[in-house]
């Protein structure tokens, strides 16, 4: 009799502790902590349903499902955080090219782009033709050619094709690699999709474009003053 009473007592403590953990899981602001508390709560519920003279298998099954769901979400969040970690070089690149863009957003930007090398003489844009990619010069120099005349020189951090990209129009000038270029190429379709999903990416790109256009206008004026 005493053993039965003690068993019931422990069951009561398990269910009360589980309910307390479940309530806390909704109250905490930290998502990871909330998931861990939910797993603990349903773990206690599982023990509650297992203890006693006749295990309640339906309750055990439901509790295990909730444990699995929360564990899967924790694993997913961990994978996203791990996958979004930038290398030291990528962090420096983000701070230099898009200082207002967060690391997670920059990681997504890198995922939709391709980093490659364009040999000297490569046309990144051709005047009068439509561009399907926006290019970012990571290292190197390129000439902006308008009607056969070099009007500006683009260097590290410059964008190529931003006006055509955002106006959805043909290129207003040609851009030719003066040296071998290390570039980040971003697909028009993928970048537009990313900008629609992440306002921070859209804002950072607009800021970069405004800064880049100011530089190009200054460079154009300097080139014109030489003649």
C-alpha positions as CSV (number, residue, x, y, z in Angstrom):
1,X,0.0,0.0,0.0
2,X,2.8,2.3,1.0
3,X,4.6,1.5,-2.3
4,X,1.5,2.3,-4.4
5,X,1.1,5.6,-2.6
6,X,4.7,6.5,-3.2
7,X,4.4,5.6,-6.9
8,X,1.3,7.8,-7.3
9,X,3.2,10.6,-5.6
10,X,6.1,10.4,-8.0
11,X,3.6,10.4,-11.0
12,X,2.0,13.5,-9.6
13,X,5.4,15.2,-9.3
14,X,6.4,14.2,-12.9
15,X,3.2,15.7,-14.4
16,X,3.4,18.9,-12.4
17,X,7.1,19.3,-13.3
18,X,6.3,18.7,-16.9
19,X,3.5,21.2,-17.0
20,X,5.8,23.8,-15.3
21,X,8.5,23.2,-17.9
22,X,6.0,23.4,-20.7
23,X,4.6,26.8,-19.5
24,X,8.2,28.1,-19.2
25,X,8.9,27.0,-22.7
26,X,6.3,29.5,-23.9
27,X,7.4,32.2,-21.6
28,X,11.1,32.3,-22.4
29,X,12.2,34.7,-25.2
30,X,15.2,32.5,-26.3
31,X,14.0,30.1,-28.9
32,X,16.6,27.4,-28.2
33,X,15.9,27.5,-24.5
34,X,12.2,27.2,-25.2
35,X,12.8,24.1,-27.4
36,X,14.9,22.5,-24.7
37,X,12.3,23.1,-22.0
38,X,9.6,21.6,-24.3
39,X,11.7,18.5,-24.8
40,X,12.2,18.3,-21.0
41,X,8.5,18.7,-20.4
42,X,7.5,16.0,-22.8
43,X,10.2,13.8,-21.5
44,X,8.6,14.1,-18.0
45,X,5.2,13.3,-19.6
46,X,6.7,10.2,-21.1
47,X,7.9,9.0,-17.8
48,X,4.5,9.8,-16.3
49,X,2.7,7.7,-18.8
50,X,5.2,4.8,-18.4
51,X,5.0,4.7,-14.6
52,X,2.2,3.0,-12.9
53,X,0.5,-0.4,-13.1
54,X,-0.5,0.0,-16.8
55,X,1.6,2.1,-19.1
56,X,-0.4,4.6,-21.2
57,X,1.1,3.9,-24.6
58,X,-1.0,6.5,-26.5
59,X,0.3,9.2,-24.2
60,X,3.9,7.9,-24.6
61,X,3.6,8.0,-28.3
62,X,2.2,11.5,-28.4
63,X,4.9,12.8,-26.1
64,X,7.7,11.1,-28.1
65,X,6.3,12.8,-31.3
66,X,6.6,16.2,-29.6
67,X,10.1,15.4,-28.4
68,X,11.1,14.4,-32.0
69,X,9.6,17.6,-33.5
70,X,11.4,19.9,-31.0
71,X,14.7,17.9,-31.4
72,X,14.4,18.2,-35.2
73,X,13.9,22.0,-34.9
74,X,16.9,22.3,-32.6
75,X,19.0,20.4,-35.1
76,X,17.8,22.5,-37.9
77,X,18.6,25.8,-36.1
78,X,22.0,24.4,-35.2
79,X,22.7,23.5,-38.8
80,X,21.6,26.9,-40.0
81,X,23.8,28.7,-37.5
82,X,26.8,26.4,-38.3
83,X,26.2,26.8,-42.0
84,X,26.0,30.6,-41.7
85,X,29.4,31.0,-40.0
86,X,31.6,33.1,-42.2
87,X,35.3,32.5,-42.7
88,X,37.7,35.3,-41.6
89,X,38.0,36.3,-45.3
90,X,34.3,36.3,-45.8
91,X,33.8,38.5,-42.7
92,X,36.3,40.9,-44.0
93,X,34.6,40.9,-47.4
94,X,31.2,41.6,-45.9
95,X,32.5,44.4,-43.7
96,X,34.2,46.0,-46.8
97,X,31.5,45.5,-49.5
98,X,28.2,45.5,-47.5
99,X,29.0,46.8,-43.9
100,X,25.3,47.2,-43.1
101,X,24.5,43.6,-44.0
102,X,24.3,41.0,-41.2
103,X,26.4,37.9,-41.4
104,X,23.4,35.6,-41.9
105,X,22.2,37.8,-44.8
106,X,25.7,37.9,-46.4
107,X,25.9,34.2,-46.1
108,X,22.7,33.9,-48.1
109,X,24.0,36.3,-50.6
110,X,27.1,34.2,-51.1
111,X,24.9,31.1,-51.5
112,X,23.1,32.6,-54.6
113,X,26.4,33.9,-56.1
114,X,29.5,32.4,-57.7
115,X,33.0,33.5,-57.0
116,X,35.3,33.2,-59.9
117,X,38.2,34.7,-61.9
118,X,37.6,36.7,-65.1
119,X,40.8,36.9,-67.2
120,X,42.0,40.3,-68.4
121,X,40.0,41.3,-71.6
122,X,36.8,39.6,-70.4
123,X,33.6,41.7,-71.0
124,X,31.6,41.7,-67.8
125,X,29.0,43.9,-69.6
126,X,28.5,44.9,-73.2
127,X,26.9,48.2,-74.1
128,X,23.4,47.7,-75.5
129,X,23.0,44.1,-74.2
130,X,21.0,42.8,-71.4
131,X,22.9,41.5,-68.3
132,X,21.7,38.4,-66.5
133,X,24.2,38.8,-63.6
134,X,25.3,41.5,-61.3
135,X,29.0,41.4,-60.6
136,X,31.0,42.6,-57.6
137,X,34.7,43.2,-58.2
138,X,36.6,41.7,-55.2
139,X,40.1,42.3,-56.6
140,X,41.4,43.8,-59.8
141,X,40.6,46.7,-62.2
142,X,38.2,47.1,-65.1
143,X,37.5,49.8,-67.7
144,X,34.1,51.3,-68.3
145,X,33.8,51.9,-72.0
146,X,31.1,54.2,-73.5
147,X,30.9,54.5,-77.3
148,X,34.4,53.2,-77.6
149,X,35.9,55.6,-75.1
150,X,37.2,54.6,-71.6
151,X,35.3,56.9,-69.2
152,X,36.1,55.3,-65.8
153,X,38.1,52.6,-64.1
154,X,36.5,50.3,-61.6
155,X,38.5,48.8,-58.8
156,X,38.0,46.6,-55.7
157,X,34.5,46.8,-54.3
158,X,32.9,48.2,-57.4
159,X,29.6,46.9,-58.8
160,X,29.2,46.0,-62.5
161,X,25.7,46.2,-64.1
162,X,23.8,47.6,-61.2
163,X,21.9,50.2,-63.3
164,X,20.9,47.6,-65.9
165,X,20.0,45.1,-63.2
166,X,17.6,47.3,-61.3
167,X,16.1,49.1,-64.3
168,X,15.7,45.7,-66.0
169,X,17.3,47.3,-69.1
170,X,20.3,46.9,-71.4
171,X,23.8,47.9,-70.2
172,X,24.5,51.6,-70.8
173,X,28.2,51.0,-71.2
174,X,30.7,48.1,-71.6
175,X,32.9,46.9,-68.7
176,X,36.1,45.2,-69.7
177,X,38.6,43.5,-67.3
178,X,41.8,45.5,-67.3
179,X,43.5,42.9,-65.1
180,X,42.5,39.4,-64.0
181,X,39.5,40.0,-61.8
182,X,38.3,38.2,-58.7
183,X,34.5,38.7,-58.9
184,X,31.3,37.7,-57.2
185,X,28.6,37.1,-59.8
186,X,25.0,37.1,-58.7
187,X,22.1,35.7,-60.8
188,X,19.4,38.3,-61.6
189,X,16.6,35.8,-60.8
190,X,18.2,34.5,-57.6
191,X,19.2,37.9,-56.3
192,X,15.7,39.4,-56.9
193,X,14.2,36.4,-55.0
194,X,16.6,36.9,-52.1
195,X,15.9,40.7,-52.0
196,X,12.1,39.9,-51.9
197,X,12.7,37.6,-48.9
198,X,15.2,39.6,-47.0
199,X,14.7,43.4,-46.6
200,X,18.2,43.7,-45.1
201,X,19.8,42.4,-48.2
202,X,17.7,44.8,-50.4
203,X,18.6,47.8,-48.2
204,X,22.3,46.9,-48.1
205,X,22.4,46.5,-51.9
206,X,20.7,49.8,-52.4
207,X,23.2,51.6,-50.1
208,X,26.1,50.0,-52.0
209,X,24.6,51.0,-55.3
210,X,24.2,54.6,-54.2
211,X,27.8,54.7,-53.0
212,X,29.1,53.0,-56.2
213,X,27.2,55.4,-58.5
214,X,28.6,58.4,-56.6
215,X,32.1,57.0,-57.2
216,X,31.5,56.3,-60.9
217,X,30.2,59.8,-61.5
218,X,33.3,61.2,-59.8
219,X,35.6,59.0,-61.8
220,X,33.7,59.9,-65.0
221,X,34.2,63.7,-64.3
222,X,37.9,63.1,-63.7
223,X,38.3,61.2,-66.9
224,X,36.5,63.9,-68.8
225,X,38.6,66.7,-67.3
226,X,41.7,65.0,-68.9
227,X,40.5,65.9,-72.4
